[in-house]
Each structure stands twice: as structure tokens, then as C-alpha cells.
């Protein structure tokens, strides 16, 4: 995921969860190469809507997002995925 988030700037990363705009993002956590927890998120301005099935969250990118030019959906498989209250749900 580290290489992917460098190529796709819509996927933000932080080690400090205080930097995350929780109400306006889809957020998940993963363990980095050094064992530290990394928080990843996509801001709502890049999300048309999200859906979920069997614990997998599918993010459909908004038409203005660079993601929509290369992807139809981003599927997040995480133990815990947080969906901010201002993110559209389909």
C-alpha cells in the first residue's frame, strides 16, 4: 500500500490519528513495515459513495477525483474501517 499511496495522492497516510479529518473521510488502519500503526484515509471530496458487503468496504470515486480516471472502485479489506458521518453511503 505504501507504493500505491505515493502514486495516488487521494489516499492519505499518517501515524498520528489526530491528523485525520474523521467526519469527512473513510479511514482504515494497517501495520507499517516497522510494525507501527499507519492510518490511511480517503477524503469525502474524492468519494461519490461507499457500500459494504461481508466486511469489505467499496469506495466508488467521485467524477472529479483522479481515482475515477483509472478505477471504478477501491475495495478496502480491514479489520476496522471507519466511515465519517459526512461521507455518502449507497
Backbone atoms as SQL, in Angstrom:
CREATE TABLE atoms (id INTEGER PRIMARY KEY, chain TEXT, resi INTEGER, resn TEXT, atom TEXT, x REAL, y REAL, z REAL);
INSERT INTO atoms VALUES
  (1, 'A', 1, 'UNK', 'N', 0.827, -1.197, 0.000),
  (2, 'A', 1, 'UNK', 'CA', 0.000, 0.000, 0.000),
  (3, 'A', 1, 'UNK', 'C', 0.870, 1.258, 0.000),
  (4, 'A', 2, 'UNK', 'N', 2.073, 1.195, 0.554),
  (5, 'A', 2, 'UNK', 'CA', 2.916, 2.381, 0.586),
  (6, 'A', 2, 'UNK', 'C', 3.193, 2.912, -0.816),
  (7, 'A', 3, 'UNK', 'N', 3.549, 2.034, -1.745),
  (8, 'A', 3, 'UNK', 'CA', 3.811, 2.470, -3.119),
  (9, 'A', 3, 'UNK', 'C', 2.556, 3.013, -3.780),
  (10, 'A', 4, 'UNK', 'N', 1.421, 2.375, -3.520),
  (11, 'A', 4, 'UNK', 'CA', 0.165, 2.821, -4.123),
  (12, 'A', 4, 'UNK', 'C', -0.225, 4.208, -3.638),
  (13, 'A', 5, 'UNK', 'N', -0.077, 4.454, -2.348),
  (14, 'A', 5, 'UNK', 'CA', -0.469, 5.768, -1.822),
  (15, 'A', 5, 'UNK', 'C', 0.461, 6.872, -2.313),
  (16, 'A', 6, 'UNK', 'N', 1.682, 6.541, -2.711),
  (17, 'A', 6, 'UNK', 'CA', 2.573, 7.543, -3.305),
  (18, 'A', 6, 'UNK', 'C', 2.112, 7.899, -4.711),
  (19, 'A', 7, 'UNK', 'N', 1.582, 6.932, -5.437),
  (20, 'A', 7, 'UNK', 'CA', 1.126, 7.169, -6.808),
  (21, 'A', 7, 'UNK', 'C', -0.272, 7.761, -6.856),
  (22, 'A', 8, 'UNK', 'N', -1.074, 7.500, -5.843),
  (23, 'A', 8, 'UNK', 'CA', -2.444, 8.009, -5.800),
  (24, 'A', 8, 'UNK', 'C', -2.557, 8.950, -4.596),
  (25, 'A', 9, 'UNK', 'N', -2.434, 10.254, -4.828),
  (26, 'A', 9, 'UNK', 'CA', -2.412, 11.204, -3.713),
  (27, 'A', 9, 'UNK', 'C', -3.717, 11.287, -2.931),
  (28, 'A', 10, 'UNK', 'N', -4.808, 10.757, -3.465),
  (29, 'A', 10, 'UNK', 'CA', -6.078, 10.776, -2.745),
  (30, 'A', 10, 'UNK', 'C', -6.037, 9.914, -1.486),
  (31, 'A', 11, 'UNK', 'N', -5.158, 8.929, -1.455),
  (32, 'A', 11, 'UNK', 'CA', -5.009, 8.081, -0.275),
  (33, 'A', 11, 'UNK', 'C', -3.980, 8.741, 0.635),
  (34, 'A', 12, 'UNK', 'N', -4.455, 9.270, 1.741),
  (35, 'A', 12, 'UNK', 'CA', -3.602, 9.972, 2.701),
  (36, 'A', 12, 'UNK', 'C', -3.107, 8.995, 3.762),
  (37, 'A', 13, 'UNK', 'N', -1.956, 9.295, 4.362),
  (38, 'A', 13, 'UNK', 'CA', -1.356, 8.432, 5.376),
  (39, 'A', 13, 'UNK', 'C', -0.847, 9.280, 6.536),
  (40, 'A', 14, 'UNK', 'N', -1.014, 8.768, 7.747),
  (41, 'A', 14, 'UNK', 'CA', -0.460, 9.418, 8.935),
  (42, 'A', 14, 'UNK', 'C', -0.233, 8.375, 10.015),
  (43, 'A', 15, 'UNK', 'N', 0.757, 8.622, 10.853),
  (44, 'A', 15, 'UNK', 'CA', 0.977, 7.766, 12.015),
  (45, 'A', 15, 'UNK', 'C', 0.181, 8.271, 13.217),
  (46, 'A', 16, 'UNK', 'N', -0.165, 9.547, 13.193),
  (47, 'A', 16, 'UNK', 'CA', -0.901, 10.175, 14.284),
  (48, 'A', 16, 'UNK', 'C', -2.371, 10.316, 13.881),
  (49, 'A', 17, 'UNK', 'N', -3.249, 9.630, 14.592),
  (50, 'A', 17, 'UNK', 'CA', -4.675, 9.659, 14.235),
  (51, 'A', 17, 'UNK', 'C', -5.323, 11.018, 14.488),
  (52, 'A', 18, 'UNK', 'N', -4.655, 11.900, 15.202),
  (53, 'A', 18, 'UNK', 'CA', -5.184, 13.244, 15.443),
  (54, 'A', 18, 'UNK', 'C', -5.203, 14.087, 14.163),
  (55, 'A', 19, 'UNK', 'N', -4.436, 13.693, 13.152),
  (56, 'A', 19, 'UNK', 'CA', -4.356, 14.450, 11.904),
  (57, 'A', 19, 'UNK', 'C', -5.470, 14.103, 10.922),
  (58, 'A', 20, 'UNK', 'N', -6.291, 13.124, 11.246),
  (59, 'A', 20, 'UNK', 'CA', -7.304, 12.624, 10.327),
  (60, 'A', 20, 'UNK', 'C', -8.597, 13.436, 10.450),
  (61, 'A', 21, 'UNK', 'N', -9.181, 13.859, 9.324),
  (62, 'A', 21, 'UNK', 'CA', -10.490, 14.512, 9.361),
  (63, 'A', 21, 'UNK', 'C', -11.591, 13.436, 9.438),
  (64, 'A', 22, 'UNK', 'N', -11.841, 12.912, 10.617),
  (65, 'A', 22, 'UNK', 'CA', -12.685, 11.742, 10.837),
  (66, 'A', 22, 'UNK', 'C', -14.086, 11.874, 10.255),
  (67, 'A', 23, 'UNK', 'N', -14.730, 13.014, 10.421),
  (68, 'A', 23, 'UNK', 'CA', -16.118, 13.181, 9.975),
  (69, 'A', 23, 'UNK', 'C', -16.258, 13.205, 8.458),
  (70, 'A', 24, 'UNK', 'N', -15.158, 13.490, 7.758),
  (71, 'A', 24, 'UNK', 'CA', -15.208, 13.669, 6.310),
  (72, 'A', 24, 'UNK', 'C', -14.362, 12.652, 5.541),
  (73, 'A', 25, 'UNK', 'N', -14.151, 11.464, 6.114),
  (74, 'A', 25, 'UNK', 'CA', -13.247, 10.508, 5.479),
  (75, 'A', 25, 'UNK', 'C', -13.681, 9.069, 5.681),
  (76, 'A', 26, 'UNK', 'N', -13.134, 8.207, 4.815),
  (77, 'A', 26, 'UNK', 'CA', -13.178, 6.758, 5.004),
  (78, 'A', 26, 'UNK', 'C', -11.783, 6.409, 5.508),
  (79, 'A', 27, 'UNK', 'N', -11.693, 5.807, 6.702),
  (80, 'A', 27, 'UNK', 'CA', -10.418, 5.603, 7.379),
  (81, 'A', 27, 'UNK', 'C', -10.222, 4.130, 7.712),
  (82, 'A', 28, 'UNK', 'N', -8.996, 3.653, 7.536),
  (83, 'A', 28, 'UNK', 'CA', -8.646, 2.301, 7.961),
  (84, 'A', 28, 'UNK', 'C', -7.217, 2.314, 8.476),
  (85, 'A', 29, 'UNK', 'N', -6.852, 1.285, 9.209),
  (86, 'A', 29, 'UNK', 'CA', -5.511, 1.190, 9.784),
  (87, 'A', 29, 'UNK', 'C', -4.817, -0.059, 9.265),
  (88, 'A', 30, 'UNK', 'N', -3.509, 0.038, 9.163),
  (89, 'A', 30, 'UNK', 'CA', -2.702, -1.126, 8.813),
  (90, 'A', 30, 'UNK', 'C', -1.361, -1.000, 9.518),
  (91, 'A', 31, 'UNK', 'N', -0.623, -2.073, 9.535),
  (92, 'A', 31, 'UNK', 'CA', 0.672, -2.087, 10.188),
  (93, 'A', 31, 'UNK', 'C', 1.751, -1.814, 9.152),
  (94, 'A', 32, 'UNK', 'N', 2.598, -0.834, 9.439),
  (95, 'A', 32, 'UNK', 'CA', 3.672, -0.469, 8.521),
  (96, 'A', 32, 'UNK', 'C', 4.834, -1.447, 8.593),
  (97, 'A', 33, 'UNK', 'N', 5.838, -1.208, 7.775),
  (98, 'A', 33, 'UNK', 'CA', 6.995, -2.108, 7.678),
  (99, 'A', 33, 'UNK', 'C', 7.741, -2.224, 9.007),
  (100, 'A', 34, 'UNK', 'N', 7.783, -1.156, 9.783),
  (101, 'A', 34, 'UNK', 'CA', 8.476, -1.172, 11.061),
  (102, 'A', 34, 'UNK', 'C', 7.613, -1.621, 12.228),
  (103, 'A', 35, 'UNK', 'N', 6.390, -2.054, 11.945),
  (104, 'A', 35, 'UNK', 'CA', 5.494, -2.509, 12.994),
  (105, 'A', 35, 'UNK', 'C', 4.604, -1.420, 13.569),
  (106, 'A', 36, 'UNK', 'N', 4.800, -0.167, 13.139),
  (107, 'A', 36, 'UNK', 'CA', 3.962, 0.922, 13.648),
  (108, 'A', 36, 'UNK', 'C', 2.622, 0.930, 12.941),
  (109, 'A', 37, 'UNK', 'N', 1.620, 1.469, 13.604),
  (110, 'A', 37, 'UNK', 'CA', 0.284, 1.576, 13.016),
  (111, 'A', 37, 'UNK', 'C', 0.245, 2.781, 12.085),
  (112, 'A', 38, 'UNK', 'N', -0.220, 2.534, 10.859),
  (113, 'A', 38, 'UNK', 'CA', -0.408, 3.598, 9.887),
  (114, 'A', 38, 'UNK', 'C', -1.898, 3.771, 9.635),
  (115, 'A', 39, 'UNK', 'N', -2.342, 5.003, 9.664),
  (116, 'A', 39, 'UNK', 'CA', -3.731, 5.320, 9.361),
  (117, 'A', 39, 'UNK', 'C', -3.799, 5.785, 7.927),
  (118, 'A', 40, 'UNK', 'N', -4.730, 5.237, 7.158),
  (119, 'A', 40, 'UNK', 'CA', -4.942, 5.613, 5.765),
  (120, 'A', 40, 'UNK', 'C', -6.361, 6.154, 5.642),
  (121, 'A', 41, 'UNK', 'N', -6.556, 7.129, 4.757),
  (122, 'A', 41, 'UNK', 'CA', -7.904, 7.632, 4.550),
  (123, 'A', 41, 'UNK', 'C', -8.054, 8.250, 3.167),
  (124, 'A', 42, 'UNK', 'N', -9.319, 8.280, 2.735),
  (125, 'A', 42, 'UNK', 'CA', -9.710, 8.971, 1.512),
  (126, 'A', 42, 'UNK', 'C', -10.749, 10.010, 1.925),
  (127, 'A', 43, 'UNK', 'N', -10.492, 11.243, 1.570),
  (128, 'A', 43, 'UNK', 'CA', -11.385, 12.338, 1.925),
  (129, 'A', 43, 'UNK', 'C', -12.687, 12.256, 1.129),
  (130, 'A', 44, 'UNK', 'N', -13.778, 12.708, 1.718),
  (131, 'A', 44, 'UNK', 'CA', -15.102, 12.620, 1.090),
  (132, 'A', 44, 'UNK', 'C', -15.191, 13.338, -0.247),
  (133, 'A', 45, 'UNK', 'N', -14.362, 14.340, -0.485),
  (134, 'A', 45, 'UNK', 'CA', -14.422, 15.047, -1.764),
  (135, 'A', 45, 'UNK', 'C', -13.996, 14.151, -2.927),
  (136, 'A', 46, 'UNK', 'N', -13.345, 13.029, -2.633),
  (137, 'A', 46, 'UNK', 'CA', -12.934, 12.069, -3.657),
  (138, 'A', 46, 'UNK', 'C', -13.862, 10.862, -3.719),
  (139, 'A', 47, 'UNK', 'N', -14.898, 10.853, -2.877),
  (140, 'A', 47, 'UNK', 'CA', -15.787, 9.700, -2.764),
  (141, 'A', 47, 'UNK', 'C', -17.177, 10.063, -3.261),
  (142, 'A', 48, 'UNK', 'N', -17.659, 9.321, -4.261),
  (143, 'A', 48, 'UNK', 'CA', -19.045, 9.504, -4.693),
  (144, 'A', 48, 'UNK', 'C', -19.957, 8.865, -3.651),
  (145, 'A', 49, 'UNK', 'N', -19.672, 7.605, -3.297),
  (146, 'A', 49, 'UNK', 'CA', -20.375, 6.915, -2.217),
  (147, 'A', 49, 'UNK', 'C', -19.609, 5.640, -1.871),
  (148, 'A', 50, 'UNK', 'N', -19.971, 5.051, -0.744),
  (149, 'A', 50, 'UNK', 'CA', -19.383, 3.776, -0.340),
  (150, 'A', 50, 'UNK', 'C', -20.495, 2.758, -0.119),
  (151, 'A', 51, 'UNK', 'N', -20.147, 1.498, -0.271),
  (152, 'A', 51, 'UNK', 'CA', -21.035, 0.391, 0.071),
  (153, 'A', 51, 'UNK', 'C', -20.188, -0.652, 0.789),
  (154, 'A', 52, 'UNK', 'N', -20.843, -1.601, 1.442),
  (155, 'A', 52, 'UNK', 'CA', -20.081, -2.674, 2.079),
  (156, 'A', 52, 'UNK', 'C', -20.836, -3.982, 2.014),
  (157, 'A', 53, 'UNK', 'N', -20.059, -5.049, 1.909),
  (158, 'A', 53, 'UNK', 'CA', -20.580, -6.410, 1.881),
  (159, 'A', 53, 'UNK', 'C', -19.570, -7.321, 2.558),
  (160, 'A', 54, 'UNK', 'N', -20.039, -8.129, 3.482),
  (161, 'A', 54, 'UNK', 'CA', -19.184, -9.122, 4.150),
  (162, 'A', 54, 'UNK', 'C', -17.893, -8.523, 4.706),
  (163, 'A', 55, 'UNK', 'N', -17.966, -7.328, 5.231),
  (164, 'A', 55, 'UNK', 'CA', -16.800, -6.701, 5.847),
  (165, 'A', 55, 'UNK', 'C', -15.883, -5.971, 4.887),
  (166, 'A', 56, 'UNK', 'N', -16.156, -6.027, 3.604),
  (167, 'A', 56, 'UNK', 'CA', -15.357, -5.303, 2.613),
  (168, 'A', 56, 'UNK', 'C', -16.057, -3.997, 2.261),
  (169, 'A', 57, 'UNK', 'N', -15.325, -2.913, 2.326),
  (170, 'A', 57, 'UNK', 'CA', -15.879, -1.603, 2.004),
  (171, 'A', 57, 'UNK', 'C', -15.444, -1.225, 0.594),
  (172, 'A', 58, 'UNK', 'N', -16.410, -0.926, -0.271),
  (173, 'A', 58, 'UNK', 'CA', -16.132, -0.491, -1.639),
  (174, 'A', 58, 'UNK', 'C', -16.329, 1.012, -1.726),
  (175, 'A', 59, 'UNK', 'N', -15.314, 1.708, -2.181),
  (176, 'A', 59, 'UNK', 'CA', -15.363, 3.148, -2.353),
  (177, 'A', 59, 'UNK', 'C', -15.471, 3.442, -3.843),
  (178, 'A', 60, 'UNK', 'N', -16.562, 4.062, -4.259),
  (179, 'A', 60, 'UNK', 'CA', -16.735, 4.493, -5.641),
  (180, 'A', 60, 'UNK', 'C', -16.247, 5.932, -5.725),
  (181, 'A', 61, 'UNK', 'N', -15.209, 6.181, -6.533),
  (182, 'A', 61, 'UNK', 'CA', -14.653, 7.535, -6.581),
  (183, 'A', 61, 'UNK', 'C', -15.581, 8.536, -7.250),
  (184, 'A', 62, 'UNK', 'N', -15.491, 9.768, -6.804),
  (185, 'A', 62, 'UNK', 'CA', -16.263, 10.852, -7.408),
  (186, 'A', 62, 'UNK', 'C', -15.690, 11.167, -8.785),
  (187, 'A', 63, 'UNK', 'N', -16.511, 11.707, -9.654),
  (188, 'A', 63, 'UNK', 'CA', -16.084, 12.008, -11.021),
  (189, 'A', 63, 'UNK', 'C', -14.943, 13.025, -11.090),
  (190, 'A', 64, 'UNK', 'N', -14.829, 13.915, -10.100),
  (191, 'A', 64, 'UNK', 'CA', -13.751, 14.916, -10.112),
  (192, 'A', 64, 'UNK', 'C', -12.425, 14.355, -9.618),
  (193, 'A', 65, 'UNK', 'N', -12.449, 13.190, -9.026),
  (194, 'A', 65, 'UNK', 'CA', -11.248, 12.606, -8.453),
  (195, 'A', 65, 'UNK', 'C', -10.389, 11.939, -9.519),
  (196, 'A', 66, 'UNK', 'N', -9.076, 12.018, -9.364),
  (197, 'A', 66, 'UNK', 'CA', -8.158, 11.325, -10.253),
  (198, 'A', 66, 'UNK', 'C', -8.413, 9.822, -10.201),
  (199, 'A', 67, 'UNK', 'N', -8.881, 9.324, -9.089),
  (200, 'A', 67, 'UNK', 'CA', -9.187, 7.899, -8.951),
  (201, 'A', 67, 'UNK', 'C', -10.186, 7.434, -10.007),
  (202, 'A', 68, 'UNK', 'N', -11.163, 8.285, -10.339),
  (203, 'A', 68, 'UNK', 'CA', -12.200, 7.881, -11.291),
  (204, 'A', 68, 'UNK', 'C', -11.659, 7.721, -12.709),
  (205, 'A', 69, 'UNK', 'N', -10.516, 8.309, -13.004),
  (206, 'A', 69, 'UNK', 'CA', -9.938, 8.162, -14.339),
  (207, 'A', 69, 'UNK', 'C', -9.240, 6.820, -14.524),
  (208, 'A', 70, 'UNK', 'N', -8.943, 6.131, -13.428),
  (209, 'A', 70, 'UNK', 'CA', -8.240, 4.846, -13.534),
  (210, 'A', 70, 'UNK', 'C', -8.958, 3.688, -12.845),
  (211, 'A', 71, 'UNK', 'N', -9.897, 3.983, -11.942),
  (212, 'A', 71, 'UNK', 'CA', -10.551, 2.938, -11.166),
  (213, 'A', 71, 'UNK', 'C', -12.058, 3.128, -11.114),
  (214, 'A', 72, 'UNK', 'N', -12.781, 2.035, -11.060),
  (215, 'A', 72, 'UNK', 'CA', -14.225, 2.100, -10.814),
  (216, 'A', 72, 'UNK', 'C', -14.527, 2.027, -9.328),
  (217, 'A', 73, 'UNK', 'N', -13.637, 1.354, -8.597),
  (218, 'A', 73, 'UNK', 'CA', -13.883, 1.160, -7.173),
  (219, 'A', 73, 'UNK', 'C', -12.578, 0.834, -6.468),
  (220, 'A', 74, 'UNK', 'N', -12.515, 1.182, -5.196),
  (221, 'A', 74, 'UNK', 'CA', -11.418, 0.787, -4.325),
  (222, 'A', 74, 'UNK', 'C', -12.039, -0.071, -3.237),
  (223, 'A', 75, 'UNK', 'N', -11.577, -1.306, -3.088),
  (224, 'A', 75, 'UNK', 'CA', -12.107, -2.203, -2.069),
  (225, 'A', 75, 'UNK', 'C', -11.124, -2.232, -0.912),
  (226, 'A', 76, 'UNK', 'N', -11.639, -1.900, 0.271),
  (227, 'A', 76, 'UNK', 'CA', -10.804, -1.868, 1.471),
  (228, 'A', 76, 'UNK', 'C', -11.156, -3.073, 2.326),
  (229, 'A', 77, 'UNK', 'N', -10.164, -3.897, 2.608),
  (230, 'A', 77, 'UNK', 'CA', -10.341, -5.035, 3.495),
  (231, 'A', 77, 'UNK', 'C', -9.543, -4.733, 4.754),
  (232, 'A', 78, 'UNK', 'N', -10.224, -4.367, 5.778),
  (233, 'A', 78, 'UNK', 'CA', -9.552, -4.041, 7.019),
  (234, 'A', 78, 'UNK', 'C', -10.316, -4.604, 8.194),
  (235, 'A', 79, 'UNK', 'N', -9.592, -4.822, 9.280),
  (236, 'A', 79, 'UNK', 'CA', -10.262, -5.308, 10.487),
  (237, 'A', 79, 'UNK', 'C', -11.300, -4.295, 10.951),
  (238, 'A', 80, 'UNK', 'N', -10.958, -3.014, 10.808),
  (239, 'A', 80, 'UNK', 'CA', -11.883, -1.937, 11.173),
  (240, 'A', 80, 'UNK', 'C', -11.770, -0.843, 10.117),
  (241, 'A', 81, 'UNK', 'N', -12.909, -0.437, 9.577),
  (242, 'A', 81, 'UNK', 'CA', -12.962, 0.679, 8.636),
  (243, 'A', 81, 'UNK', 'C', -13.961, 1.675, 9.205),
  (244, 'A', 82, 'UNK', 'N', -13.535, 2.924, 9.322),
  (245, 'A', 82, 'UNK', 'CA', -14.384, 3.978, 9.847),
  (246, 'A', 82, 'UNK', 'C', -14.930, 4.802, 8.693),
  (247, 'A', 83, 'UNK', 'N', -16.216, 5.092, 8.726),
  (248, 'A', 83, 'UNK', 'CA', -16.857, 5.912, 7.702),
  (249, 'A', 83, 'UNK', 'C', -17.389, 7.154, 8.401),
  (250, 'A', 84, 'UNK', 'N', -16.860, 8.294, 8.025),
  (251, 'A', 84, 'UNK', 'CA', -17.273, 9.558, 8.628),
  (252, 'A', 84, 'UNK', 'C', -18.729, 9.876, 8.348),
  (253, 'A', 85, 'UNK', 'N', -19.336, 10.630, 9.256),
  (254, 'A', 85, 'UNK', 'CA', -20.767, 10.920, 9.136),
  (255, 'A', 85, 'UNK', 'C', -21.111, 11.777, 7.933),
  (256, 'A', 86, 'UNK', 'N', -20.142, 12.442, 7.317),
  (257, 'A', 86, 'UNK', 'CA', -20.409, 13.287, 6.153),
  (258, 'A', 86, 'UNK', 'C', -20.095, 12.601, 4.827),
  (259, 'A', 87, 'UNK', 'N', -19.763, 11.307, 4.859),
  (260, 'A', 87, 'UNK', 'CA', -19.454, 10.546, 3.650),
  (261, 'A', 87, 'UNK', 'C', -20.734, 9.907, 3.139),
  (262, 'A', 88, 'UNK', 'N', -20.986, 9.995, 1.827),
  (263, 'A', 88, 'UNK', 'CA', -22.204, 9.417, 1.229),
  (264, 'A', 88, 'UNK', 'C', -22.136, 7.894, 1.237),
  (265, 'A', 89, 'UNK', 'N', -23.245, 7.296, 1.641),
  (266, 'A', 89, 'UNK', 'CA', -23.366, 5.842, 1.706),
  (267, 'A', 89, 'UNK', 'C', -24.425, 5.406, 0.706),
  (268, 'A', 90, 'UNK', 'N', -24.107, 4.386, -0.122),
  (269, 'A', 90, 'UNK', 'CA', -25.042, 3.932, -1.149),
  (270, 'A', 90, 'UNK', 'C', -25.856, 2.743, -0.731);
